[in-house]
Amino acid sequence: MASTPSDALILDLIEWLGEDGQSYHDAMERWRTTCPRLDVWESASSRGLIRCAFEEGRGLRVAVTAQGHALLRVARPAAVS
């Protein structure tokens, strides 16, 4: 991952989403207020690190992709259990 001002925040987003992901609403609320001027959400999505999908009984969810988990393992091995 190239070093840009939002890279650390992208890793924070991936780490926060965790293994099970979060509801779309919770994810948007948190990241809209955390970094409203940065393109963290858009960058993570366009890089294929996160995805949105509807899950039966759970609604719209945001989850980390395999590529996102791999990046987190390399960039922050202590964050991955």
N, CA, C and O of each residue as an XYZ file, in Angstrom:
324
protein
N       0.852     -1.175      0.000
C       0.000      0.000      0.000
C       0.892      1.229      0.000
O       1.751      1.376      0.869
N       0.694      2.099     -0.955
C       1.466      3.332     -1.018
C       1.084      4.206      0.166
O      -0.017      4.097      0.704
N       1.990      5.059      0.557
C       1.733      5.889      1.724
C       1.026      7.177      1.319
O       1.616      8.046      0.676
N      -0.232      7.287      1.698
C      -1.007      8.513      1.491
C      -1.562      8.917      2.850
O      -1.551      8.117      3.786
N      -2.044     10.145      2.969
C      -2.576     10.579      4.266
C      -3.705      9.692      4.801
O      -3.893      9.599      6.014
N      -4.443      9.052      3.922
C      -5.573      8.249      4.397
C      -5.236      6.772      4.625
O      -6.093      6.024      5.095
N      -4.026      6.335      4.310
C      -3.688      4.913      4.441
C      -3.844      4.380      5.869
O      -4.373      3.286      6.061
N      -3.397      5.127      6.854
C      -3.547      4.674      8.239
C      -5.017      4.581      8.618
O      -5.414      3.679      9.356
N      -5.823      5.508      8.118
C      -7.255      5.474      8.406
C      -7.946      4.315      7.691
O      -8.913      3.758      8.209
N      -7.463      3.953      6.519
C      -8.008      2.783      5.821
C      -7.736      1.531      6.647
O      -8.614      0.683      6.804
N      -6.533      1.417      7.168
C      -6.215      0.275      8.031
C      -7.067      0.300      9.295
O      -7.506     -0.750      9.763
N      -7.305      1.481      9.851
C      -8.184      1.597     11.024
C      -9.588      1.093     10.687
O     -10.200      0.372     11.474
N     -10.092      1.476      9.515
C     -11.420      1.043      9.082
C     -11.483     -0.472      8.956
O     -12.417     -1.100      9.455
N     -10.507     -1.055      8.300
C     -10.470     -2.508      8.121
C     -10.405     -3.211      9.473
O     -11.107     -4.194      9.708
N      -9.560     -2.700     10.350
C      -9.430     -3.301     11.685
C     -10.748     -3.183     12.461
O     -11.172     -4.141     13.108
N     -11.392     -2.022     12.398
C     -12.647     -1.804     13.118
C     -13.762     -2.702     12.592
O     -14.563     -3.212     13.375
N     -13.822     -2.902     11.282
C     -14.863     -3.756     10.712
C     -14.732     -5.180     11.228
O     -15.739     -5.851     11.456
N     -13.507     -5.648     11.413
C     -13.258     -6.960     12.002
C     -13.703     -8.120     11.137
O     -14.019     -7.955      9.958
N     -13.722     -9.280     11.734
C     -14.062    -10.518     11.032
C     -15.520    -10.576     10.598
O     -15.830    -11.108      9.532
N     -16.411    -10.035     11.411
C     -17.841    -10.160     11.150
C     -18.426     -8.967     10.417
O     -19.590     -9.010     10.019
N     -17.662     -7.909     10.227
C     -18.182     -6.723      9.577
C     -19.078     -5.927     10.508
O     -19.172     -6.222     11.699
N     -19.728     -4.926      9.962
C     -20.610     -4.040     10.717
C     -21.817     -3.722      9.846
O     -21.792     -3.918      8.631
N     -22.862     -3.234     10.478
C     -24.006     -2.793      9.681
C     -23.574     -1.586      8.849
O     -22.700     -0.819      9.253
N     -24.189     -1.434      7.704
C     -23.881     -0.302      6.827
C     -24.120      1.002      7.590
O     -23.306      1.923      7.526
N     -25.229      1.072      8.305
C     -25.560      2.289      9.052
C     -24.457      2.635     10.053
O     -23.994      3.775     10.095
N     -24.038      1.664     10.851
C     -22.988      1.918     11.845
C     -21.679      2.332     11.182
O     -20.998      3.244     11.652
N     -21.335      1.662     10.099
C     -20.091      1.984      9.397
C     -20.134      3.402      8.831
O     -19.166      4.150      8.965
N     -21.231      3.772      8.210
C     -21.335      5.112      7.639
C     -21.320      6.171      8.729
O     -20.663      7.201      8.574
N     -22.020      5.943      9.812
C     -22.034      6.908     10.916
C     -20.640      7.128     11.476
O     -20.205      8.264     11.670
N     -19.956      6.047     11.731
C     -18.619      6.155     12.330
C     -17.642      6.860     11.404
O     -16.924      7.761     11.837
N     -17.604      6.468     10.149
C     -16.582      7.008      9.256
C     -16.936      8.356      8.683
O     -16.046      9.093      8.260
N     -18.195      8.700      8.653
C     -18.583     10.047      8.230
C     -18.135     11.065      9.269
O     -17.675     12.148      8.909
N     -18.259     10.740     10.534
C     -17.893     11.671     11.596
C     -16.408     11.612     11.916
O     -15.851     12.597     12.400
N     -15.757     10.495     11.663
C     -14.338     10.352     11.973
C     -13.464     11.107     10.976
O     -12.509     11.779     11.366
N     -13.786     10.997      9.714
C     -12.922     11.605      8.700
C     -13.763     12.116      7.527
O     -13.686     11.571      6.426
N     -14.558     13.152      7.756
C     -15.458     13.626      6.703
C     -14.756     14.227      5.499
O     -15.348     14.301      4.423
N     -13.536     14.648      5.645
C     -12.847     15.280      4.514
C     -11.931     14.330      3.756
O     -11.380     14.696      2.717
N     -11.765     13.134      4.257
C     -10.871     12.190      3.601
C     -11.680     11.131      2.872
O     -12.825     10.856      3.230
N     -11.097     10.556      1.878
C     -11.784      9.566      1.039
C     -11.537      8.136      1.505
O     -11.361      7.236      0.683
N     -11.522      7.925      2.802
C     -11.193      6.620      3.370
C     -12.130      5.535      2.860
O     -11.680      4.511      2.347
N     -13.416      5.757      2.997
C     -14.424      4.782      2.585
C     -14.280      4.473      1.092
O     -14.223      3.310      0.691
N     -14.223      5.525      0.280
C     -14.140      5.350     -1.163
C     -12.850      4.646     -1.574
O     -12.862      3.774     -2.443
N     -11.748      5.024     -0.955
C     -10.464      4.393     -1.282
C     -10.449      2.920     -0.916
O      -9.996      2.087     -1.701
N     -10.940      2.595      0.269
C     -10.963      1.190      0.698
C     -11.848      0.365     -0.231
O     -11.513     -0.768     -0.579
N     -12.959      0.935     -0.623
C     -13.867      0.230     -1.525
C     -13.270      0.071     -2.926
O     -13.308     -1.018     -3.499
N     -12.730      1.136     -3.465
C     -12.182      1.061     -4.827
C     -10.948      0.171     -4.905
O     -10.644     -0.366     -5.970
N     -10.238      0.008     -3.804
C      -9.075     -0.886     -3.767
C      -9.469     -2.343     -3.514
O      -8.620     -3.234     -3.497
N     -10.765     -2.567     -3.318
C     -11.242     -3.932     -3.102
C     -10.973     -4.450     -1.706
O     -10.890     -5.662     -1.504
N     -10.834     -3.550     -0.731
C     -10.514     -3.952      0.636
C     -11.760     -4.177      1.490
O     -11.720     -4.912      2.477
N     -12.864     -3.542      1.107
C     -14.141     -3.713      1.793
C     -15.234     -3.901      0.744
O     -15.055     -3.563     -0.426
N     -16.372     -4.450      1.186
C     -17.504     -4.621      0.287
C     -18.789     -4.465      1.078
O     -18.821     -4.688      2.288
N     -19.844     -4.080      0.380
C     -21.178     -4.001      0.980
C     -22.013     -5.120      0.382
O     -21.953     -5.376     -0.821
N     -22.783     -5.776      1.214
C     -23.652     -6.856      0.735
C     -24.838     -7.000      1.678
O     -24.722     -6.779      2.884
N     -25.964     -7.367      1.116
C     -27.155     -7.624      1.917
C     -27.069     -9.038      2.460
O     -26.803     -9.983      1.717
N     -27.298     -9.181      3.769
C     -27.313    -10.497      4.403
C     -28.710    -10.733      4.968
O     -29.232     -9.909      5.719
N     -29.297    -11.842      4.609
C     -30.633    -12.194      5.095
C     -30.683    -12.149      6.614
O     -29.852    -12.759      7.287
N     -31.640    -11.439      7.139
C     -31.805    -11.328      8.576
C     -30.898    -10.315      9.254
O     -31.066    -10.028     10.439
N     -29.943     -9.774      8.516
C     -29.007     -8.807      9.103
C     -29.005     -7.477      8.372
O     -28.511     -6.481      8.902
N     -29.542     -7.445      7.177
C     -29.585     -6.208      6.403
C     -28.293     -5.944      5.650
O     -27.485     -6.848      5.432
N     -28.113     -4.703      5.262
C     -26.927     -4.308      4.511
C     -25.737     -4.249      5.458
O     -25.780     -3.582      6.492
N     -24.681     -4.954      5.091
C     -23.490     -5.065      5.931
C     -22.258     -4.622      5.145
O     -22.215     -4.703      3.918
N     -21.272     -4.157      5.884
C     -19.971     -3.822      5.313
C     -18.980     -4.822      5.873
O     -18.893     -5.011      7.087
N     -18.241     -5.456      4.995
C     -17.302     -6.492      5.419
C     -15.948     -6.274      4.758
O     -15.834     -5.634      3.713
N     -14.950     -6.816      5.388
C     -13.590     -6.778      4.855
C     -13.440     -7.938      3.880
O     -13.859     -9.059      4.169
N     -12.845     -7.668      2.734
C     -12.606     -8.717      1.740
C     -11.351     -9.508      2.115
O     -10.621     -9.136      3.034
N     -11.117    -10.581      1.407
C      -9.894    -11.370      1.616
C      -8.661    -10.496      1.388
O      -7.670    -10.612      2.109
N      -8.728     -9.631      0.396
C      -7.618     -8.720      0.117
C      -7.399     -7.753      1.289
O      -6.259     -7.446      1.637
N      -8.473     -7.284      1.885
C      -8.365     -6.392      3.041
C      -7.763     -7.094      4.240
O      -6.922     -6.529      4.940
N      -8.191     -8.331      4.481
C      -7.624     -9.105      5.593
C      -6.131     -9.360      5.364
O      -5.336     -9.298      6.302
N      -5.758     -9.646      4.125
C      -4.343     -9.892      3.814
C      -3.514     -8.627      4.061
O      -2.420     -8.698      4.619
N      -4.032     -7.492      3.650
C      -3.323     -6.233      3.874
C      -3.151     -5.969      5.371
O      -2.071     -5.572      5.810
N      -4.193     -6.185      6.143
C      -4.116     -5.961      7.581
C      -3.094     -6.898      8.238
O      -2.360     -6.482      9.133
N      -3.046     -8.156      7.798
C      -2.060     -9.107      8.348
C      -0.634     -8.634      8.108
O       0.237     -8.815      8.959
N      -0.396     -8.026      6.946
C       0.946     -7.548      6.621
C       1.252     -6.239      7.342
O       2.330     -6.079      7.915
N       0.306     -5.306      7.312
C       0.543     -3.968      7.852
C       0.451     -3.907      9.376
O       1.165     -3.138     10.019
N      -0.427     -4.718      9.943
C      -0.639     -4.693     11.397
C      -0.826     -6.119     11.927
O      -1.930     -6.494     12.322
N       0.228     -6.894     11.935
C       0.092     -8.288     12.356
C      -0.446     -8.451     13.769
O      -1.115     -9.444     14.056
N      -0.176     -7.514     14.647
C      -0.664     -7.615     16.030
C      -2.179     -7.433     16.109
O      -2.804     -7.857     17.082
N      -2.768     -6.811     15.099
C      -4.206     -6.558     15.097
C      -5.000     -7.802     14.687
O      -6.204     -7.887     14.932
N      -4.333     -8.740     14.076
C      -5.013     -9.942     13.564
C      -4.792    -11.063     14.550
O      -3.660    -11.417     14.879
N      -5.909    -11.620     15.020
C      -5.780    -12.721     15.991
C      -5.836    -14.053     15.322
O      -5.742    -15.083     15.989
